[in-house]
Amino acid sequence: MKTSFIEDVKAKLKEKGYKLTTQRRVIIDVILENQGNHLSPEEIYSKVKDKYPEIGLATVYRTLQLLEELNVIYKLNFNDGCNRYEINSGNDYHHHHHLICLNCGKVIEVKLDLLEDLEEKIEKEGDFKIVDHNVKFFGYCNECKK
């Protein structure tokens, strides 16, 4: 997936008049290497800095904003005061939700999507085309509920 994803990003950047710079490539690599971890910009910066010490935090923020505009990554908000990012892996994104522990902040992805039938009914009844949905469940993970 990594090579085809990078080529896709490169094409999207080129289409908008941008290049896949070394800094952008390192940021994308870090996000890919940490899929499922929902990293904040500061966490991404910390991991990128290990590989590319000259990079600045502002560059990371600008790159994340650009990648989000290109629909390459999604910005997520888990009501914890900071944004987090994950790869837009096409149709897969539409079909997963998140469990968020209110005690430790752990985020667990849920691949099960029980909303497909509901979406179809809403689209039909409301004459509305749904392109995405986002469901977050708040509670306590296995370690914290003990």
MDAnalysis code that builds the backbone (N, CA, C; Angstrom):
import MDAnalysis as mda
import numpy as np

u = mda.Universe.empty(438, n_residues=146, atom_resindex=np.repeat(np.arange(146), 3), trajectory=True)
u.add_TopologyAttr("name", ["N", "CA", "C"] * 146)
u.add_TopologyAttr("resid", np.arange(1, 147))
u.add_TopologyAttr("resname", ["MET", "LYS", "THR", "SER", "PHE", "ILE", "GLU", "ASP", "VAL", "LYS", "ALA", "LYS", "LEU", "LYS", "GLU", "LYS", "GLY", "TYR", "LYS", "LEU", "THR", "THR", "GLN", "ARG", "ARG", "VAL", "ILE", "ILE", "ASP", "VAL", "ILE", "LEU", "GLU", "ASN", "GLN", "GLY", "ASN", "HIS", "LEU", "SER", "PRO", "GLU", "GLU", "ILE", "TYR", "SER", "LYS", "VAL", "LYS", "ASP", "LYS", "TYR", "PRO", "GLU", "ILE", "GLY", "LEU", "ALA", "THR", "VAL", "TYR", "ARG", "THR", "LEU", "GLN", "LEU", "LEU", "GLU", "GLU", "LEU", "ASN", "VAL", "ILE", "TYR", "LYS", "LEU", "ASN", "PHE", "ASN", "ASP", "GLY", "CYS", "ASN", "ARG", "TYR", "GLU", "ILE", "ASN", "SER", "GLY", "ASN", "ASP", "TYR", "HIS", "HIS", "HIS", "HIS", "HIS", "LEU", "ILE", "CYS", "LEU", "ASN", "CYS", "GLY", "LYS", "VAL", "ILE", "GLU", "VAL", "LYS", "LEU", "ASP", "LEU", "LEU", "GLU", "ASP", "LEU", "GLU", "GLU", "LYS", "ILE", "GLU", "LYS", "GLU", "GLY", "ASP", "PHE", "LYS", "ILE", "VAL", "ASP", "HIS", "ASN", "VAL", "LYS", "PHE", "PHE", "GLY", "TYR", "CYS", "ASN", "GLU", "CYS", "LYS", "LYS"])
u.atoms.positions = np.array([
    [0.825, -1.193, 0.000],
    [0.000, 0.000, 0.000],
    [0.872, 1.260, 0.000],
    [2.001, 1.197, 0.726],
    [2.807, 2.399, 0.923],
    [3.234, 3.022, -0.403],
    [3.775, 2.216, -1.324],
    [4.261, 2.755, -2.588],
    [3.129, 3.358, -3.401],
    [2.008, 2.646, -3.530],
    [0.892, 3.176, -4.314],
    [0.295, 4.406, -3.635],
    [0.283, 4.426, -2.305],
    [-0.239, 5.582, -1.584],
    [0.638, 6.799, -1.842],
    [1.939, 6.611, -1.770],
    [2.885, 7.705, -2.007],
    [2.734, 8.224, -3.439],
    [2.577, 7.326, -4.398],
    [2.392, 7.747, -5.793],
    [1.094, 8.535, -5.956],
    [0.059, 8.120, -5.252],
    [-1.226, 8.822, -5.291],
    [-1.074, 10.233, -4.712],
    [-0.373, 10.341, -3.590],
    [-0.135, 11.641, -2.956],
    [0.678, 12.528, -3.901],
    [1.706, 11.948, -4.489],
    [2.562, 12.684, -5.415],
    [1.737, 13.254, -6.576],
    [0.830, 12.449, -7.113],
    [-0.023, 12.884, -8.228],
    [-0.970, 14.005, -7.787],
    [-1.539, 13.873, -6.598],
    [-2.453, 14.907, -6.091],
    [-1.713, 16.220, -5.846],
    [-0.505, 16.126, -5.318],
    [0.305, 17.321, -5.104],
    [0.624, 18.004, -6.440],
    [1.061, 17.208, -7.403],
    [1.428, 17.743, -8.714],
    [0.241, 18.428, -9.380],
    [-0.925, 17.811, -9.250],
    [-2.150, 18.361, -9.828],
    [-2.445, 19.772, -9.300],
    [-2.067, 20.016, -8.039],
    [-2.306, 21.323, -7.420],
    [-1.085, 22.246, -7.482],
    [-0.041, 21.797, -8.189],
    [1.137, 22.642, -8.358],
    [2.177, 22.507, -7.266],
    [2.112, 21.445, -6.480],
    [3.082, 21.214, -5.397],
    [3.986, 20.038, -5.743],
    [5.088, 19.925, -5.019],
    [6.005, 18.801, -5.171],
    [6.025, 17.976, -3.895],
    [6.416, 16.730, -4.039],
    [6.595, 15.874, -2.863],
    [8.005, 16.123, -2.342],
    [8.128, 17.094, -1.462],
    [9.432, 17.452, -0.903],
    [9.863, 16.390, 0.110],
    [11.119, 16.462, 0.487],
    [11.631, 15.524, 1.494],
    [10.846, 15.659, 2.795],
    [10.567, 16.900, 3.210],
    [9.820, 17.114, 4.455],
    [8.431, 16.480, 4.368],
    [7.732, 16.712, 3.260],
    [6.395, 16.129, 3.093],
    [6.459, 14.610, 3.092],
    [7.479, 14.061, 2.439],
    [7.621, 12.606, 2.356],
    [7.843, 12.008, 3.750],
    [8.683, 12.644, 4.556],
    [8.965, 12.140, 5.903],
    [7.691, 12.200, 6.759],
    [6.929, 13.274, 6.641],
    [5.685, 13.413, 7.400],
    [4.695, 12.322, 6.999],
    [4.560, 12.083, 5.698],
    [3.664, 11.027, 5.212],
    [4.138, 9.666, 5.699],
    [5.448, 9.422, 5.634],
    [5.995, 8.141, 6.112],
    [5.658, 7.917, 7.585],
    [5.799, 8.956, 8.407],
    [5.500, 8.834, 9.838],
    [4.022, 8.506, 10.054],
    [3.153, 9.167, 9.322],
    [1.719, 8.887, 9.466],
    [1.407, 7.458, 9.032],
    [2.014, 7.021, 7.923],
    [1.805, 5.648, 7.448],
    [2.333, 4.629, 8.451],
    [3.501, 4.883, 9.008],
    [4.110, 3.957, 9.972],
    [3.308, 3.869, 11.268],
    [2.489, 4.870, 11.543],
    [1.733, 4.917, 12.791],
    [0.226, 4.833, 12.564],
    [-0.165, 4.181, 11.473],
    [-1.590, 4.031, 11.177],
    [-2.304, 3.402, 12.363],
    [-3.457, 3.945, 12.680],
    [-4.235, 3.428, 13.799],
    [-3.888, 4.071, 15.125],
    [-2.823, 4.893, 15.155],
    [-2.418, 5.533, 16.410],
    [-3.010, 6.924, 16.595],
    [-3.598, 7.493, 15.556],
    [-4.270, 8.785, 15.641],
    [-3.369, 9.840, 16.288],
    [-2.273, 10.131, 15.628],
    [-1.269, 11.047, 16.174],
    [-1.707, 12.508, 16.077],
    [-1.329, 13.285, 17.077],
    [-1.538, 14.737, 17.072],
    [-0.404, 15.368, 16.256],
    [-0.552, 16.633, 15.862],
    [0.543, 17.296, 15.132],
    [1.859, 17.293, 15.916],
    [1.775, 17.472, 17.228],
    [2.988, 17.482, 18.046],
    [3.643, 16.098, 18.086],
    [2.825, 15.054, 18.130],
    [3.371, 13.687, 18.110],
    [4.007, 13.391, 16.754],
    [3.359, 13.838, 15.684],
    [3.926, 13.665, 14.346],
    [5.253, 14.411, 14.261],
    [5.258, 15.649, 14.745],
    [6.478, 16.467, 14.735],
    [7.617, 15.762, 15.477],
    [7.328, 15.222, 16.635],
    [8.340, 14.542, 17.433],
    [8.949, 13.353, 16.679],
    [8.104, 12.576, 16.030],
    [8.586, 11.404, 15.287],
    [9.324, 11.819, 14.013],
    [8.839, 12.860, 13.357],
    [9.497, 13.359, 12.141],
    [10.858, 13.932, 12.492],
    [10.943, 14.647, 13.600],
    [12.198, 15.285, 14.025],
    [13.297, 14.236, 14.252],
    [12.926, 13.034, 14.685],
    [13.904, 11.955, 14.853],
    [14.549, 11.582, 13.511],
    [13.768, 11.665, 12.439],
    [14.261, 11.275, 11.118],
    [14.827, 12.447, 10.334],
    [14.315, 13.649, 10.624],
    [14.669, 14.847, 9.863],
    [14.787, 16.006, 10.847],
    [15.923, 16.081, 11.571],
    [16.078, 17.038, 12.674],
    [15.891, 18.507, 12.304],
    [16.087, 18.870, 11.030],
    [15.995, 20.278, 10.638],
    [14.560, 20.775, 10.510],
    [13.584, 19.890, 10.534],
    [12.200, 20.292, 10.273],
    [11.636, 21.128, 11.419],
    [10.766, 22.062, 11.089],
    [10.126, 22.893, 12.100],
    [8.677, 22.487, 12.303],
    [8.145, 22.830, 13.466],
    [6.756, 22.500, 13.788],
    [5.791, 23.161, 12.801],
    [6.090, 24.374, 12.382],
    [5.225, 25.084, 11.424],
    [5.137, 24.322, 10.100],
    [6.233, 23.721, 9.673],
    [6.241, 22.930, 8.439],
    [5.320, 21.729, 8.575],
    [5.344, 21.104, 9.737],
    [4.472, 19.956, 9.981],
    [3.005, 20.400, 9.917],
    [2.685, 21.490, 10.582],
    [1.302, 21.993, 10.561],
    [0.855, 22.338, 9.138],
    [1.708, 23.043, 8.391],
    [1.347, 23.416, 7.014],
    [1.158, 22.181, 6.140],
    [2.019, 21.198, 6.316],
    [1.923, 19.971, 5.519],
    [0.657, 19.199, 5.870],
    [0.330, 19.109, 7.149],
    [-0.903, 18.424, 7.551],
    [-2.118, 19.122, 6.951],
    [-2.101, 20.445, 6.967],
    [-3.214, 21.206, 6.388],
    [-3.323, 20.938, 4.888],
    [-2.192, 20.932, 4.193],
    [-2.184, 20.660, 2.758],
    [-2.685, 19.248, 2.466],
    [-2.202, 18.259, 3.212],
    [-2.616, 16.872, 2.996],
    [-4.108, 16.690, 3.278],
    [-4.613, 17.435, 4.257],
    [-6.046, 17.379, 4.544],
    [-6.845, 18.000, 3.393],
    [-6.370, 19.121, 2.865],
    [-7.033, 19.775, 1.731],
    [-7.045, 18.867, 0.507],
    [-5.997, 18.069, 0.341],
    [-5.901, 17.139, -0.788],
    [-6.684, 15.851, -0.527],
    [-7.316, 15.761, 0.645],
    [-8.110, 14.591, 1.029],
    [-7.248, 13.327, 1.159],
    [-6.006, 13.519, 1.565],
    [-5.063, 12.426, 1.751],
    [-5.139, 11.912, 3.187],
    [-5.390, 12.843, 4.120],
    [-5.553, 12.484, 5.528],
    [-6.838, 13.128, 6.050],
    [-7.305, 12.600, 7.166],
    [-8.464, 13.158, 7.856],
    [-8.043, 13.714, 9.203],
    [-8.643, 14.843, 9.555],
    [-8.446, 15.405, 10.884],
    [-9.579, 14.880, 11.751],
    [-9.231, 14.340, 12.894],
    [-10.212, 13.794, 13.823],
    [-10.187, 14.582, 15.120],
    [-11.339, 14.694, 15.742],
    [-11.436, 15.367, 17.028],
    [-12.115, 14.413, 17.995],
    [-11.403, 14.014, 19.022],
    [-11.940, 13.081, 20.011],
    [-12.340, 13.790, 21.298],
    [-12.617, 15.080, 21.209],
    [-13.054, 15.891, 22.347],
    [-12.043, 15.899, 23.491],
    [-10.761, 15.805, 23.138],
    [-9.716, 15.824, 24.160],
    [-8.843, 17.065, 24.039],
    [-9.291, 18.032, 23.249],
    [-8.570, 19.289, 23.143],
    [-7.510, 19.342, 22.065],
    [-7.301, 18.252, 21.322],
    [-6.324, 18.328, 20.237],
    [-6.823, 17.534, 19.030],
    [-6.393, 17.972, 17.873],
    [-6.733, 17.258, 16.651],
    [-5.793, 16.092, 16.468],
    [-6.277, 15.094, 15.788],
    [-5.474, 13.918, 15.468],
    [-5.688, 13.591, 14.004],
    [-4.758, 12.837, 13.439],
    [-4.812, 12.571, 12.008],
    [-4.722, 11.085, 11.716],
    [-5.391, 10.713, 10.608],
    [-5.249, 9.355, 10.100],
    [-5.326, 9.393, 8.583],
    [-4.795, 8.366, 7.978],
    [-4.750, 8.242, 6.523],
    [-6.159, 8.058, 5.976],
    [-6.443, 8.721, 4.878],
    [-7.688, 8.481, 4.149],
    [-7.405, 7.314, 3.214],
    [-7.863, 6.157, 3.607],
    [-7.595, 4.959, 2.804],
    [-8.791, 4.619, 1.931],
    [-9.395, 5.616, 1.348],
    [-10.501, 5.381, 0.425],
    [-11.769, 5.017, 1.160],
    [-12.471, 4.023, 0.667],
    [-13.770, 3.631, 1.221],
    [-13.675, 3.080, 2.637],
    [-12.491, 2.622, 3.044],
    [-12.348, 2.065, 4.390],
    [-12.670, 3.089, 5.463],
    [-12.327, 4.350, 5.200],
    [-12.531, 5.359, 6.225],
    [-14.004, 5.499, 6.574],
    [-14.825, 5.435, 5.577],
    [-16.258, 5.603, 5.769],
    [-16.828, 4.517, 6.680],
    [-16.121, 3.419, 6.813],
    [-16.668, 2.280, 7.524],
    [-15.932, 1.945, 8.809],
    [-15.471, 2.946, 9.517],
    [-14.979, 2.631, 10.850],
    [-15.252, 3.778, 11.805],
    [-15.370, 3.388, 13.046],
    [-15.726, 4.323, 14.101],
    [-14.707, 4.194, 15.220],
    [-14.861, 4.989, 16.256],
    [-13.860, 5.018, 17.315],
    [-14.498, 4.869, 18.688],
    [-13.818, 4.102, 19.530],
    [-14.150, 3.974, 20.947],
    [-13.112, 4.790, 21.694],
    [-13.537, 5.696, 22.543],
    [-12.608, 6.583, 23.235],
    [-12.768, 6.398, 24.737],
    [-11.683, 6.008, 25.394],
    [-11.712, 5.802, 26.839],
    [-11.671, 7.152, 27.552],
    [-12.633, 7.368, 28.410],
    [-12.727, 8.627, 29.151],
    [-11.681, 8.728, 30.259],
    [-11.073, 7.622, 30.617],
    [-10.086, 7.631, 31.688],
    [-8.662, 7.812, 31.150],
    [-8.233, 6.924, 30.249],
    [-6.837, 6.970, 29.785],
    [-6.678, 7.617, 28.414],
    [-7.788, 7.855, 27.720],
    [-7.716, 8.491, 26.413],
    [-7.424, 7.550, 25.258],
    [-7.325, 6.267, 25.532],
    [-7.057, 5.281, 24.489],
    [-8.141, 5.348, 23.423],
    [-7.732, 5.223, 22.153],
    [-8.666, 5.232, 21.029],
    [-8.589, 3.876, 20.344],
    [-9.739, 3.245, 20.195],
    [-9.819, 1.923, 19.572],
    [-10.688, 2.054, 18.327],
    [-10.176, 1.581, 17.184],
    [-10.950, 1.615, 15.951],
    [-11.921, 0.449, 15.916],
    [-13.114, 0.723, 15.426],
    [-14.141, -0.307, 15.254],
    [-14.430, -0.384, 13.760],
    [-14.164, -1.523, 13.160],
    [-14.355, -1.681, 11.715],
    [-15.813, -1.968, 11.360],
    [-16.569, -2.444, 12.309],
    [-17.970, -2.795, 12.087],
    [-18.777, -1.537, 11.787],
    [-19.575, -1.580, 10.734],
    [-20.418, -0.434, 10.396],
    [-21.861, -0.896, 10.311],
    [-22.621, -0.553, 11.311],
    [-24.022, -0.947, 11.367],
    [-24.934, 0.145, 10.811],
    [-24.342, 1.184, 10.269],
    [-25.134, 2.330, 9.822],
    [-25.462, 2.322, 8.334],
    [-24.990, 1.323, 7.593],
    [-25.228, 1.310, 6.147],
    [-26.712, 1.316, 5.813],
    [-27.490, 0.446, 6.466],
    [-28.936, 0.399, 6.210],
    [-29.598, 1.722, 6.586],
    [-29.187, 2.285, 7.719],
    [-29.738, 3.560, 8.160],
    [-29.408, 4.660, 7.149],
    [-28.174, 4.671, 6.644],
    [-27.781, 5.661, 5.643],
    [-28.648, 5.568, 4.395],
    [-28.871, 4.340, 3.941],
    [-29.704, 4.141, 2.746],
    [-31.110, 4.695, 2.965],
    [-31.672, 4.436, 4.135],
    [-33.017, 4.934, 4.441],
    [-33.034, 6.460, 4.502],
    [-32.017, 7.044, 5.129],
    [-31.931, 8.507, 5.231],
    [-31.803, 9.117, 3.839],
    [-30.947, 8.535, 3.023],
    [-30.752, 9.061, 1.672],
    [-32.053, 9.014, 0.870],
    [-32.747, 7.880, 0.974],
    [-33.985, 7.702, 0.215],
    [-35.073, 8.649, 0.724],
    [-35.283, 8.655, 2.030],
    [-36.350, 9.467, 2.610],
    [-36.065, 10.959, 2.526],
    [-34.819, 11.337, 2.729],
    [-34.467, 12.751, 2.763],
    [-33.996, 13.300, 1.433],
    [-33.945, 12.426, 0.398],
    [-33.434, 12.838, -0.900],
    [-32.091, 13.552, -0.707],
    [-31.158, 12.820, -0.057],
    [-29.886, 13.384, 0.389],
    [-28.795, 12.369, 0.150],
    [-27.664, 12.778, -0.438],
    [-26.543, 11.881, -0.697],
    [-25.521, 12.011, 0.435],
    [-25.391, 10.969, 1.230],
    [-24.423, 10.951, 2.332],
    [-23.076, 10.503, 1.777],
    [-22.040, 11.259, 2.097],
    [-20.698, 10.891, 1.631],
    [-19.800, 10.436, 2.770],
    [-20.223, 10.680, 3.995],
    [-19.405, 10.269, 5.133],
    [-20.230, 10.376, 6.405],
    [-19.773, 9.684, 7.418],
    [-20.328, 9.855, 8.756],
    [-19.222, 9.568, 9.753],
    [-19.427, 10.035, 10.967],
    [-18.400, 9.886, 11.989],
    [-19.100, 9.566, 13.295],
    [-18.768, 8.406, 13.859],
    [-19.389, 8.001, 15.113],
    [-18.292, 7.771, 16.150],
    [-18.477, 8.363, 17.327],
    [-17.542, 8.184, 18.436],
    [-18.337, 7.662, 19.626],
    [-17.828, 6.636, 20.247],
    [-18.420, 6.097, 21.459],
    [-17.476, 6.389, 22.614],
    [-17.991, 6.971, 23.684],
    [-17.178, 7.295, 24.850],
    [-17.523, 6.339, 25.977],
    [-16.505, 5.844, 26.657],
    [-16.706, 4.910, 27.760],
    [-15.367, 4.572, 28.381],
    [-15.218, 3.320, 28.809],
    [-13.995, 2.904, 29.498],
    [-13.438, 1.643, 28.863],
    [-12.146, 1.666, 28.561],
    [-11.474, 0.505, 27.948],
    [-11.387, -0.619, 28.975],
    [-10.931, -1.769, 28.506],
    [-10.855, -2.962, 29.340],
    [-9.996, -2.741, 30.580],
    [-8.889, -2.020, 30.464],
    [-8.017, -1.783, 31.607],
    [-8.645, -0.826, 32.611],
    [-9.364, 0.176, 32.129],
    [-9.905, 1.223, 33.010],
    [-11.240, 0.858, 33.665],
    [-11.958, -0.079, 33.096],
    [-13.264, -0.413, 33.663],
    [-13.165, -1.376, 34.850],
    [-11.966, -1.864, 35.112],
    [-11.769, -2.817, 36.224],
    [-11.797, -2.139, 37.556],
])
